Amino acid sequence: MATIQGNDRDALADKEQLAAVRVAVDEVDDQIVTLIARRERLIRIAGTLKGDDAEVRAPGRVERVIEHVRSAAQKKDIDPDIVESTYRAMISGFIELELRVHKENS
């Protein structure tokens, strides 16, 4: 009967740990998508309530959101730059959606 030697055992343990981490990341991604769906529903509502494109774009509001999420990231000891870049991309996509919704409802 063959036994697993030191380096092989470490490599196997690393592969198993990586597989477990990937499963956990997939679970987090599912949670994030659920929250993005909730955010989208709210953005669609907001798009029907705003008066014009400038109110949709709301650069001051965007910067307040960025300040808020950067602060939240720092409190949770995660990289605020990653959070900011993620949010800027998400906000950009949601502004485009909200502009479409606003146009459809005007």
TILUMRO-126289 format. One record per residue (C-alpha): residue in three letters; y, x, z. Coordinates in steps of 0.001 Angstrom, whole numbers. Last residue first. Example, Ala and Ser with C-alpha at 12.3 -4.5 7.8 and 13.67 -1.06 7.14 Angstrom:
2
r: SER | py: -1060 | px: 13670 | pz: 7140;
r: ALA | py: -4500 | px: 12300 | pz: 7800;
END
This chain:
106
r: SER | py: 60655 | px: -40495 | pz: -18329;
r: ASN | py: 57048 | px: -40812 | pz: -17118;
r: GLU | py: 55385 | px: -38748 | pz: -19854;
r: LYS | py: 58118 | px: -36098 | pz: -19601;
r: HIS | py: 57656 | px: -35826 | pz: -15817;
r: VAL | py: 53885 | px: -35486 | pz: -16215;
r: ARG | py: 54331 | px: -32771 | pz: -18829;
r: LEU | py: 56906 | px: -30940 | pz: -16678;
r: GLU | py: 54570 | px: -31277 | pz: -13682;
r: LEU | py: 51739 | px: -29654 | pz: -15598;
r: GLU | py: 53939 | px: -26745 | pz: -16683;
r: ILE | py: 55227 | px: -26391 | pz: -13127;
r: PHE | py: 51621 | px: -26430 | pz: -11900;
r: GLY | py: 50662 | px: -23519 | pz: -14121;
r: SER | py: 53630 | px: -21457 | pz: -12958;
r: ILE | py: 52904 | px: -22378 | pz: -9347;
r: MET | py: 49344 | px: -21103 | pz: -9675;
r: ALA | py: 50407 | px: -17791 | pz: -11221;
r: ARG | py: 53140 | px: -17321 | pz: -8599;
r: TYR | py: 50690 | px: -18296 | pz: -5876;
r: THR | py: 48123 | px: -15688 | pz: -6851;
r: SER | py: 50802 | px: -13003 | pz: -7171;
r: GLU | py: 52172 | px: -13921 | pz: -3744;
r: VAL | py: 48782 | px: -13991 | pz: -2037;
r: ILE | py: 47860 | px: -10615 | pz: -3502;
r: ASP | py: 51222 | px: -9177 | pz: -2420;
r: PRO | py: 50828 | px: -10694 | pz: 1065;
r: ASP | py: 47652 | px: -8637 | pz: 1679;
r: ILE | py: 45789 | px: -10288 | pz: 4531;
r: ASP | py: 46498 | px: -9976 | pz: 8251;
r: LYS | py: 46383 | px: -13728 | pz: 8938;
r: LYS | py: 49996 | px: -13680 | pz: 10142;
r: GLN | py: 50930 | px: -11561 | pz: 7119;
r: ALA | py: 49322 | px: -14079 | pz: 4778;
r: ALA | py: 51177 | px: -16988 | pz: 6398;
r: SER | py: 54455 | px: -15106 | pz: 5981;
r: ARG | py: 53688 | px: -14427 | pz: 2317;
r: VAL | py: 52727 | px: -18095 | pz: 1912;
r: HIS | py: 56033 | px: -19326 | pz: 3348;
r: GLU | py: 58223 | px: -16842 | pz: 1467;
r: ILE | py: 56486 | px: -17814 | pz: -1780;
r: VAL | py: 56960 | px: -21526 | pz: -1042;
r: ARG | py: 60645 | px: -20909 | pz: -292;
r: GLU | py: 60948 | px: -18957 | pz: -3557;
r: VAL | py: 59449 | px: -21826 | pz: -5542;
r: ARG | py: 61771 | px: -24291 | pz: -3810;
r: GLY | py: 64796 | px: -22266 | pz: -4878;
r: PRO | py: 63450 | px: -22050 | pz: -8428;
r: ALA | py: 63199 | px: -25849 | pz: -8674;
r: ARG | py: 61378 | px: -26101 | pz: -12035;
r: VAL | py: 60782 | px: -29836 | pz: -11582;
r: GLU | py: 64352 | px: -30487 | pz: -10429;
r: ALA | py: 65603 | px: -28572 | pz: -13447;
r: ASP | py: 63351 | px: -30668 | pz: -15690;
r: ASP | py: 64973 | px: -33907 | pz: -14530;
r: GLY | py: 64964 | px: -36704 | pz: -11967;
r: LYS | py: 61868 | px: -35997 | pz: -9936;
r: LEU | py: 59552 | px: -38713 | pz: -8627;
r: THR | py: 56929 | px: -38894 | pz: -11377;
r: GLY | py: 56333 | px: -35156 | pz: -11295;
r: ALA | py: 55918 | px: -35306 | pz: -7518;
r: ILE | py: 52930 | px: -37624 | pz: -7946;
r: ARG | py: 51296 | px: -35252 | pz: -10446;
r: ILE | py: 52026 | px: -32364 | pz: -8082;
r: LEU | py: 50242 | px: -34192 | pz: -5254;
r: ARG | py: 47124 | px: -34765 | pz: -7366;
r: GLU | py: 47240 | px: -31133 | pz: -8485;
r: ARG | py: 47432 | px: -29899 | pz: -4887;
r: ARG | py: 44308 | px: -31901 | pz: -4033;
r: ALA | py: 42502 | px: -30408 | pz: -7037;
r: ILE | py: 43678 | px: -26948 | pz: -5962;
r: LEU | py: 42200 | px: -27618 | pz: -2524;
r: THR | py: 38827 | px: -28539 | pz: -4005;
r: VAL | py: 38972 | px: -25477 | pz: -6263;
r: ILE | py: 39641 | px: -23290 | pz: -3202;
r: GLN | py: 36655 | px: -24767 | pz: -1357;
r: ASP | py: 34371 | px: -24116 | pz: -4338;
r: ASP | py: 35730 | px: -20573 | pz: -4565;
r: VAL | py: 34945 | px: -20054 | pz: -868;
r: GLU | py: 31339 | px: -21113 | pz: -1505;
r: ASP | py: 31108 | px: -18773 | pz: -4512;
r: VAL | py: 32458 | px: -15930 | pz: -2360;
r: ALA | py: 29777 | px: -16657 | pz: 266;
r: VAL | py: 27033 | px: -16558 | pz: -2374;
r: ARG | py: 28461 | px: -13294 | pz: -3702;
r: VAL | py: 28472 | px: -11792 | pz: -198;
r: ALA | py: 24813 | px: -12748 | pz: 247;
r: ALA | py: 23895 | px: -11118 | pz: -3071;
r: LEU | py: 25828 | px: -7991 | pz: -2079;
r: GLN | py: 23937 | px: -7842 | pz: 1228;
r: GLU | py: 20613 | px: -8156 | pz: -558;
r: LYS | py: 21569 | px: -5457 | pz: -3055;
r: ASP | py: 22765 | px: -3157 | pz: -241;
r: ALA | py: 19513 | px: -3727 | pz: 1697;
r: LEU | py: 17510 | px: -2855 | pz: -1413;
r: ALA | py: 19558 | px: 304 | pz: -1940;
r: ASP | py: 19106 | px: 1288 | pz: 1702;
r: ARG | py: 15335 | px: 717 | pz: 1456;
r: ASP | py: 15179 | px: 2769 | pz: -1734;
r: ASN | py: 17128 | px: 5565 | pz: -45;
r: GLY | py: 14775 | px: 5640 | pz: 2955;
r: GLN | py: 11359 | px: 4990 | pz: 1336;
r: ILE | py: 9861 | px: 1563 | pz: 682;
r: THR | py: 6174 | px: 1576 | pz: 1415;
r: ALA | py: 3327 | px: 1463 | pz: -1068;
r: MET | py: 0 | px: 0 | pz: 0;
END
